[in-house]
């Protein structure tokens, strides 16, 4: 068995769409991968704002939002799967467990590398009181790939990958996230353009 067939694990990495990727959902997208295994991959697009603000989303689910730092933030399009469902990517909020591997929220995926992705209402309730995680983004929908599907797309050069940087997720303005993700690889988008080098 050749050594290059060892499985890769891109959990806690960014997928950066190559310019040739024309799928409407993923063109110029940066996806944060929450989980990647031989069974497939799950992630959230972090740079596609919707026209819904967090305050409007909270109003829709009958919660007030007492975090002024979040009220004008847009809800993001996390991907084409379950687009009516909310996904909250946030700093780890560890419950009082000695080993620190249990989240403070009910339905939470603990991501190796320090972030968590929560789908239960309790995280929204915490935010509504002014508490909850300090850094947070909310998406509607998520992105997923079946077993081997992402690997095939990587082999077709649809995506670049780089270790995730949480500052890019939470602190970089949304419209700069694609270029800043490329910068993590020392690249700029014009370097990848299919038109580059043509007079």
N, C-alpha and C positions, 0 to 999 in steps of 0.2 A: 504494500500500500504506500503510495507516494506521500512524503511528509507534507506536501503543500495542501493535502486534503484535511488537515487538522481543523476541527470546528473553530470558528471565530465567535467571540462573544462581544457584541458592541453595546451592551448595556451601559448606560451613562456616557454615551457618545452622541455627537451630532451627526446626522445625515444631512449633507448639503447637496441640493439638487444641481446637477450639471445643466448648463444652458440648453442642451439638446432635449432635456426632459420636458415634454410639452403637455403632459397630463395636466389638465386645468387645476386639479386639486393640489398638485405638487410642484408646479413650475415656480422656480426661484424660492423654494421653501427650505427652511431649516427645521428638521425634525429632531426632537430630543427623544432618544430611545430609552424607555423605562424598563424594557425587558427584551432580551434576545436569547434564544436557546435553539436547540435543534427542532423544537416544535413551531417556531416562528418568532415574530417580533411585534412589539407594540410600542407606539410612540405618540407624541403630541407635536403638532406643528406649532412653533413658537413665534412665527413672524407674519401671520395672516389675520389682521384684525377684522372683526365683524362690525356691523353698525350698531351693536348693542353695548351699552356701558354696563359695568358691574352694578351700578346703582339700579339701572333698569331691570337687570336680571334678578337682583334681590327683591325689588318690588313685585316682580312676576311670581316669586315663590313666597310672597307674604312675609318677608323679613326686611327690617330696616338695616341700613349699612352705616355703622357709626365710625368707620375708618375713612376719614376724609382723604387720606393718601391713596385710597383705592377707588373712590366713588366714580371718578371720571375715566378710569382705566377701561379700555375696551375688552370685551370677551373675545377670545381668539377662536378662529376655525381650527380645531385640533386635528381634523382629518375627516374623511368621508364616511366613517362608520359611526352609527348611533349619534347622529348629529343633533338629536333632541336632548341628549344626556350631558350633564356637566361633569367635567374632570378638573380637579384642582391640583396643580403642581405647586409644591411649597417646601420650605425648609423643614427639616425633621422636627417633629413635636413629640419627643419621647415621653411615654407614660412612665410612671414611677416604678419601673422594673429594674432590678439590679443589673441585668445584662443589657438593658437599653435597646432591645431589638423589637419592642412592641410599640406601635404608634399610639398616640393619644386618641385617634379617631377610629371609628368602627370599620369601614371598608377602605383600607389603605394598603397600597403596595409600597413596601420599603425598598428603595432603590439603592444598591451598593454605591457609595459615593456621597451619601448625605442628604439626598432629597427624598420626598415622598409624593405619591400621587393618590389622592383621596376622591372617592365617588359618593361618599355618604353625606347626608345633610348636616351632620354635626359640625363639620368644619365650617360650613356657611353660617351656622348658628353662632359659632365662636367668633367669626369675623363680624357678625352683625352686632355683637356686644362691644366691639372695639378690641377684642382679644384675638386669639388665633395666631397662626404663623405670621412672622414679620414680613417675609417676602413670599409673594403668591402670584400666580397667574391662573386664570380660569379659562378653560376651553369648552366649546360645545363640539362633541365628536372626538374621535381619535383615529389613528392610522394603524393598520395592522397588515402583516404579511404572514402567509402560511409557511410551513416548514420548507426551507430551501428557496423560497421566493425572493427574499431580500438578497441572499447570496447570488442568485441569478442576475438580479438587477445590478448588483455591484460588479459582477463579471462583465456586464454590458456597458459599464462606465456611466450608469445613470446617476450615481451618487459618489460624492467624496465623503470620507469619514474622518472625524477628529475627536479627541477626548473632549467631553463637555466641560464648559466653564459656566458655573452658575451665575456669575456676574453678567454674562451675555444674556441669560434668560431673564433676569430680574432687573438689571440696572441699565442695560443698553436700550435706547429708544427702538421701538419696533421696526421702523423703516430702515434702521442701520444694522439689524441683526444678520441679514444675509451677507453683507460685505464684511462685517466683523467676524463672522464665522469663517469666511474664506481667509481672512487675515490671520486666523489662528494657524493656518497652513502656510502662511507667507505668500498668499495668492491674492490677486484682484480679479474681479469678474471679467475685465477685458482680456485677461490672459487666457480665459477658457472659451472665449467666443469662437464659434465656428467661422466667423468672418475674419478673425485675427490673421494678419499676414497677407491679406488680399488687397492689392492696390486698386 
